[in-house]
């Protein structure tokens, strides 16, 4: 259902959070609320690498960090092209810790918004158990959620979506757009 007068229309919206926090579902629903909406899933760029891929672990290799930065750069470039041609773009990926500022700096389109989904550890565990493709392997939910909660600068709008449906999350993003706006 498209939103007629959203403060987010014409924006690039960065949506992050731990795995199983509801990012992909919310990003797709959010993009669908705009007359011209795009969902850029950052993990797609990771999956494009069919040989020589380095997975992110709690103690990542230099190769993993290089590939992660490339993935972020590609997402920013794709978002910029869609935005340049009149789309509202929702870029969704796991971006935490000191990498968040570097990620945000890749996006030059304005308006630019940042939303961080950070449900409780229990909610993430429950959501992960209900997924067909499990995301947690080398990471524990507690570890990754901890990077968001303890090591990530409080930029943009942070939402505890533990008890929210995806539709309620999208409504909160729309109704609190002024809080997610970045300069």
Buried (B, 14 or more C-beta within 10 A) or exposed (E): EEBEEBBBBBBBBBBBBBBBBBBBBBBBBBBBBBEBBBBBBBBBBBEEEEEEEBEBEEEBEEEBEEBBBEBBBBBBEBBBEBBEEEBBBBBBBBBBEEBBEEBBEBBEBEBBBBBBBBBBBEBBBEBBEEEEEEBBEEBEBEEBBBBBBEEBEEBBBBBEBBEBEBEEBBBBBBEBBEBBBBE
